[in-house]
Amino acid sequence: MMERVWVPEGPLDVGMAMAPHKRGSGDPAWRQTLDGAVWRTTRTPDGPATLKVTLVHREVHGRAWGPGAAWMLDRLPALLGADDDVSGFRVRHAVLDDVARKHPGLRIGRTARVMEALVPAVLEQKVVGREAWRAWRWLLRKYGEPAPGPAPEGMWVVPEPSVWREIPSWHWHQAGAEAVRARTIATAAWHAAKLEAAGTSAELDRLLRALPGVGVWTSAEVRQRAFGDPDAVSVGDFHLAKMVGYALTGEKTDDPGMMRLLEPYRGHRHRATLLIMLTGLRPPARGPRMAARDYRSF
Protein backbone atom coordinates (compact mmCIF):
# COMPACT_ATOMS: atom_id res chain seq x y z
CA MET A 1 0.00 0.00 0.00
CA MET A 2 1.19 3.51 -0.87
CA GLU A 3 -0.12 6.83 0.42
CA ARG A 4 -0.20 10.46 -0.64
CA VAL A 5 -1.62 13.61 0.92
CA TRP A 6 -2.43 16.50 -1.40
CA VAL A 7 -3.81 19.93 -0.52
CA PRO A 8 -5.72 21.53 -3.42
CA GLU A 9 -5.34 25.26 -3.94
CA GLY A 10 -9.07 26.02 -3.91
CA PRO A 11 -12.44 24.40 -3.22
CA LEU A 12 -12.74 20.80 -4.37
CA ASP A 13 -15.66 18.39 -4.48
CA VAL A 14 -14.00 14.96 -4.61
CA GLY A 15 -17.21 13.06 -5.26
CA MET A 16 -18.18 15.36 -8.12
CA ALA A 17 -14.72 15.16 -9.69
CA MET A 18 -14.77 11.37 -9.68
CA ALA A 19 -18.46 10.87 -10.50
CA PRO A 20 -18.03 10.96 -14.32
CA HIS A 21 -16.09 7.71 -14.09
CA LYS A 22 -18.97 5.87 -12.45
CA ARG A 23 -20.99 3.74 -14.87
CA GLY A 24 -24.30 3.26 -13.13
CA SER A 25 -25.11 1.67 -9.80
CA GLY A 26 -23.04 -1.41 -9.09
CA ASP A 27 -20.12 -0.36 -11.31
CA PRO A 28 -17.37 -2.90 -10.48
CA ALA A 29 -14.71 -0.23 -11.06
CA TRP A 30 -16.19 2.51 -8.85
CA ARG A 31 -17.59 2.59 -5.34
CA GLN A 32 -18.44 5.12 -2.64
CA THR A 33 -18.54 3.73 0.88
CA LEU A 34 -20.50 4.90 3.91
CA ASP A 35 -17.48 6.76 5.30
CA GLY A 36 -17.54 9.03 2.24
CA ALA A 37 -14.46 7.50 0.61
CA VAL A 38 -14.46 7.04 -3.15
CA TRP A 39 -12.80 3.89 -4.52
CA ARG A 40 -11.74 3.44 -8.12
CA THR A 41 -9.87 0.79 -10.05
CA THR A 42 -7.83 1.33 -13.18
CA ARG A 43 -5.28 -0.38 -15.39
CA THR A 44 -2.18 1.79 -15.49
CA PRO A 45 0.86 1.34 -17.77
CA ASP A 46 2.45 -0.42 -14.77
CA GLY A 47 -0.48 -2.76 -14.12
CA PRO A 48 -3.75 -2.78 -12.17
CA ALA A 49 -4.35 -0.43 -9.27
CA THR A 50 -7.00 0.34 -6.68
CA LEU A 51 -7.33 3.91 -5.40
CA LYS A 52 -9.12 5.12 -2.27
CA VAL A 53 -9.71 8.86 -1.94
CA THR A 54 -10.96 10.67 1.16
CA LEU A 55 -11.19 14.37 1.96
CA VAL A 56 -10.17 15.31 5.52
CA HIS A 57 -10.78 19.01 6.12
CA ARG A 58 -8.91 20.44 3.10
CA GLU A 59 -6.51 17.55 2.68
CA VAL A 60 -7.02 14.87 0.03
CA HIS A 61 -5.79 11.51 1.31
CA GLY A 62 -5.04 8.96 -1.37
CA ARG A 63 -4.18 5.32 -0.77
CA ALA A 64 -3.38 2.90 -3.57
CA TRP A 65 -2.67 -0.80 -3.97
CA GLY A 66 -1.33 -2.95 -6.78
CA PRO A 67 1.50 -2.70 -9.33
CA GLY A 68 0.12 0.61 -10.61
CA ALA A 69 -0.17 2.25 -7.18
CA ALA A 70 2.70 4.71 -7.65
CA TRP A 71 1.45 5.73 -11.11
CA MET A 72 -2.03 6.28 -9.72
CA LEU A 73 -0.92 8.43 -6.78
CA ASP A 74 1.41 10.46 -8.97
CA ARG A 75 -1.63 11.47 -11.04
CA LEU A 76 -4.06 11.88 -8.16
CA PRO A 77 -4.18 15.71 -8.42
CA ALA A 78 -4.84 15.53 -12.17
CA LEU A 79 -7.63 13.01 -11.58
CA LEU A 80 -9.28 15.48 -9.21
CA GLY A 81 -8.93 18.46 -11.53
CA ALA A 82 -5.69 20.13 -10.47
CA ASP A 83 -4.89 20.81 -14.14
CA ASP A 84 -8.36 22.19 -14.86
CA ASP A 85 -7.90 25.83 -15.88
CA VAL A 86 -11.12 27.75 -15.20
CA SER A 87 -9.59 31.20 -15.63
CA GLY A 88 -11.28 31.86 -18.96
CA PHE A 89 -14.72 30.71 -17.89
CA ARG A 90 -17.47 33.28 -17.24
CA VAL A 91 -21.12 32.54 -16.51
CA ARG A 92 -23.17 34.19 -19.26
CA HIS A 93 -26.69 33.16 -18.23
CA ALA A 94 -28.42 34.20 -15.02
CA VAL A 95 -29.84 30.72 -14.51
CA LEU A 96 -26.30 29.42 -14.00
CA ASP A 97 -25.18 32.06 -11.49
CA ASP A 98 -26.67 30.37 -8.44
CA VAL A 99 -25.51 26.86 -9.31
CA ALA A 100 -21.97 28.13 -10.02
CA ARG A 101 -21.86 29.74 -6.55
CA LYS A 102 -23.22 26.57 -4.92
CA HIS A 103 -20.58 24.37 -6.57
CA PRO A 104 -17.27 26.28 -6.44
CA GLY A 105 -15.46 22.95 -6.14
CA LEU A 106 -16.58 21.69 -9.56
CA ARG A 107 -13.47 20.53 -11.40
CA ILE A 108 -12.96 18.40 -14.52
CA GLY A 109 -10.31 15.78 -13.89
CA ARG A 110 -8.37 13.59 -16.27
CA THR A 111 -7.52 9.89 -16.03
CA ALA A 112 -5.01 9.66 -18.92
CA ARG A 113 -6.54 6.22 -19.65
CA VAL A 114 -8.35 6.03 -22.96
CA MET A 115 -9.57 2.44 -23.29
CA GLU A 116 -11.27 2.38 -19.90
CA ALA A 117 -13.29 5.41 -20.99
CA LEU A 118 -13.83 4.21 -24.55
CA VAL A 119 -15.29 0.78 -23.83
CA PRO A 120 -18.22 1.94 -21.65
CA ALA A 121 -18.81 4.89 -23.99
CA VAL A 122 -19.23 2.52 -26.93
CA LEU A 123 -21.51 0.30 -24.84
CA GLU A 124 -23.66 3.38 -24.16
CA GLN A 125 -24.11 4.22 -27.85
CA LYS A 126 -27.79 4.57 -28.80
CA VAL A 127 -29.09 2.60 -25.80
CA VAL A 128 -30.44 3.54 -22.38
CA GLY A 129 -27.93 3.67 -19.57
CA ARG A 130 -29.28 0.64 -17.73
CA GLU A 131 -28.68 -1.58 -20.75
CA ALA A 132 -25.10 -0.37 -21.24
CA TRP A 133 -24.23 -0.56 -17.53
CA ARG A 134 -25.51 -4.12 -17.33
CA ALA A 135 -23.16 -5.10 -20.16
CA TRP A 136 -20.25 -3.24 -18.52
CA ARG A 137 -20.78 -5.10 -15.23
CA TRP A 138 -21.02 -8.48 -16.98
CA LEU A 139 -17.86 -7.96 -19.04
CA LEU A 140 -15.74 -6.71 -16.14
CA ARG A 141 -16.77 -9.59 -13.91
CA LYS A 142 -16.14 -12.10 -16.70
CA TYR A 143 -12.88 -10.74 -18.15
CA GLY A 144 -11.47 -8.31 -15.60
CA GLU A 145 -9.40 -9.20 -12.55
CA PRO A 146 -10.13 -8.68 -8.86
CA ALA A 147 -9.16 -5.28 -7.53
CA PRO A 148 -5.86 -5.30 -5.63
CA GLY A 149 -5.79 -4.44 -1.94
CA PRO A 150 -8.67 -4.23 0.55
CA ALA A 151 -11.16 -2.89 -2.00
CA PRO A 152 -14.88 -3.20 -1.29
CA GLU A 153 -16.28 -6.57 -2.26
CA GLY A 154 -17.12 -6.98 -5.92
CA MET A 155 -14.64 -4.49 -7.38
CA TRP A 156 -12.81 -5.45 -10.57
CA VAL A 157 -10.14 -3.97 -12.84
CA VAL A 158 -10.81 -3.36 -16.53
CA PRO A 159 -9.18 -5.98 -18.84
CA GLU A 160 -6.13 -5.33 -20.97
CA PRO A 161 -6.68 -4.38 -24.64
CA SER A 162 -5.58 -7.85 -25.77
CA VAL A 163 -8.46 -9.35 -23.77
CA TRP A 164 -11.06 -7.08 -25.41
CA ARG A 165 -9.81 -8.28 -28.81
CA GLU A 166 -10.36 -11.94 -27.95
CA ILE A 167 -13.85 -11.93 -26.43
CA PRO A 168 -15.97 -14.39 -28.45
CA SER A 169 -19.19 -13.27 -30.08
CA TRP A 170 -21.38 -15.38 -27.78
CA HIS A 171 -20.01 -13.65 -24.71
CA TRP A 172 -20.74 -10.23 -26.21
CA HIS A 173 -24.24 -11.58 -26.78
CA GLN A 174 -24.50 -12.78 -23.17
CA ALA A 175 -23.36 -9.37 -21.99
CA GLY A 176 -26.11 -7.76 -24.03
CA ALA A 177 -23.94 -5.98 -26.61
CA GLU A 178 -24.74 -6.55 -30.27
CA ALA A 179 -22.14 -7.17 -32.98
CA VAL A 180 -21.71 -3.52 -34.05
CA ARG A 181 -20.62 -2.29 -30.63
CA ALA A 182 -18.54 -5.42 -30.06
CA ARG A 183 -16.64 -4.85 -33.33
CA THR A 184 -16.07 -1.20 -32.46
CA ILE A 185 -14.50 -2.10 -29.11
CA ALA A 186 -12.40 -4.91 -30.58
CA THR A 187 -11.14 -2.65 -33.38
CA ALA A 188 -10.25 0.10 -30.90
CA ALA A 189 -8.37 -2.45 -28.80
CA TRP A 190 -6.09 -3.23 -31.77
CA HIS A 191 -5.14 0.47 -31.82
CA ALA A 192 -5.01 0.91 -28.04
CA ALA A 193 -1.29 1.76 -27.86
CA LYS A 194 -1.69 4.60 -30.36
CA LEU A 195 -4.81 5.91 -28.63
CA GLU A 196 -3.17 5.86 -25.19
CA ALA A 197 -0.14 7.71 -26.60
CA ALA A 198 -2.16 10.66 -27.92
CA GLY A 199 -0.63 13.88 -26.63
CA THR A 200 -3.62 16.20 -26.86
CA SER A 201 -7.39 16.02 -26.85
CA ALA A 202 -7.46 17.19 -30.48
CA GLU A 203 -5.08 14.41 -31.51
CA LEU A 204 -7.14 11.83 -29.65
CA ASP A 205 -10.30 13.14 -31.32
CA ARG A 206 -8.71 12.62 -34.73
CA LEU A 207 -7.55 9.10 -33.90
CA LEU A 208 -10.85 8.06 -32.35
CA ARG A 209 -13.01 9.36 -35.17
CA ALA A 210 -10.88 7.47 -37.70
CA LEU A 211 -12.12 4.24 -36.11
CA PRO A 212 -15.28 2.61 -37.52
CA GLY A 213 -18.16 3.04 -35.09
CA VAL A 214 -16.71 6.04 -33.22
CA GLY A 215 -18.32 9.40 -33.86
CA VAL A 216 -18.55 12.85 -32.31
CA TRP A 217 -20.50 11.78 -29.22
CA THR A 218 -18.24 8.85 -28.32
CA SER A 219 -15.08 10.87 -28.86
CA ALA A 220 -16.35 13.66 -26.62
CA GLU A 221 -17.33 11.26 -23.85
CA VAL A 222 -13.84 9.73 -23.90
CA ARG A 223 -11.95 13.03 -24.06
CA GLN A 224 -13.97 14.51 -21.20
CA ARG A 225 -12.69 11.73 -18.96
CA ALA A 226 -9.25 10.82 -20.32
CA PHE A 227 -8.11 14.40 -21.05
CA GLY A 228 -10.44 16.45 -18.87
CA ASP A 229 -11.40 18.46 -21.96
CA PRO A 230 -13.65 21.34 -20.79
CA ASP A 231 -14.84 22.04 -24.34
CA ALA A 232 -15.76 18.52 -25.53
CA VAL A 233 -19.54 18.63 -25.93
CA SER A 234 -21.46 15.35 -26.22
CA VAL A 235 -23.18 16.28 -29.48
CA GLY A 236 -25.68 13.58 -30.38
CA ASP A 237 -26.72 12.82 -26.82
CA PHE A 238 -30.40 11.86 -26.60
CA HIS A 239 -31.15 14.29 -23.75
CA LEU A 240 -28.43 16.94 -23.63
CA ALA A 241 -29.59 19.37 -26.32
CA LYS A 242 -33.13 19.40 -24.94
CA MET A 243 -31.81 20.08 -21.43
CA VAL A 244 -29.51 22.89 -22.57
CA GLY A 245 -32.25 24.53 -24.59
CA TYR A 246 -34.81 24.28 -21.81
CA ALA A 247 -32.46 25.58 -19.11
CA LEU A 248 -31.20 28.56 -21.12
CA THR A 249 -34.34 29.53 -23.10
CA GLY A 250 -37.29 27.62 -21.61
CA GLU A 251 -37.66 25.69 -24.87
CA LYS A 252 -36.17 22.40 -26.07
CA THR A 253 -33.70 22.57 -28.95
CA ASP A 254 -31.65 20.29 -31.20
CA ASP A 255 -27.88 19.83 -31.49
CA PRO A 256 -27.25 22.83 -33.80
CA GLY A 257 -29.40 24.96 -31.51
CA MET A 258 -27.48 23.74 -28.48
CA MET A 259 -24.15 24.63 -30.04
CA ARG A 260 -25.41 28.14 -30.86
CA LEU A 261 -26.49 28.60 -27.24
CA LEU A 262 -23.13 27.33 -25.98
CA GLU A 263 -21.04 29.48 -28.33
CA PRO A 264 -20.43 32.18 -25.63
CA TYR A 265 -18.75 29.42 -23.59
CA ARG A 266 -16.38 28.27 -26.35
CA GLY A 267 -13.37 26.69 -24.70
CA HIS A 268 -15.56 25.66 -21.76
CA ARG A 269 -18.70 24.34 -23.44
CA HIS A 270 -18.58 21.00 -21.65
CA ARG A 271 -18.14 22.84 -18.34
CA ALA A 272 -21.23 24.88 -19.14
CA THR A 273 -23.27 21.73 -19.77
CA LEU A 274 -22.15 20.34 -16.40
CA LEU A 275 -23.50 23.44 -14.68
CA ILE A 276 -26.71 23.20 -16.69
CA MET A 277 -27.22 19.62 -15.52
CA LEU A 278 -26.63 20.73 -11.93
CA THR A 279 -29.52 23.22 -12.19
CA GLY A 280 -31.94 20.29 -12.18
CA LEU A 281 -33.98 21.96 -14.93
CA ARG A 282 -35.53 19.39 -17.25
CA PRO A 283 -38.10 19.78 -20.03
CA PRO A 284 -41.48 18.21 -19.22
CA ALA A 285 -41.73 14.55 -20.17
CA ARG A 286 -44.06 13.95 -23.12
CA GLY A 287 -44.21 10.18 -23.09
CA PRO A 288 -42.97 6.99 -21.45
CA ARG A 289 -39.26 6.59 -20.88
CA MET A 290 -37.37 4.34 -23.27
CA ALA A 291 -37.16 0.85 -21.82
CA ALA A 292 -33.92 -1.08 -21.57
CA ARG A 293 -33.71 -3.83 -24.17
CA ASP A 294 -32.37 -7.26 -23.37
CA TYR A 295 -30.29 -8.11 -26.42
CA ARG A 296 -29.56 -11.52 -24.89
CA SER A 297 -33.08 -12.61 -25.79
CA PHE A 298 -32.79 -11.63 -29.47
Disulfide bonds with the S-S distance in Angstrom:
none
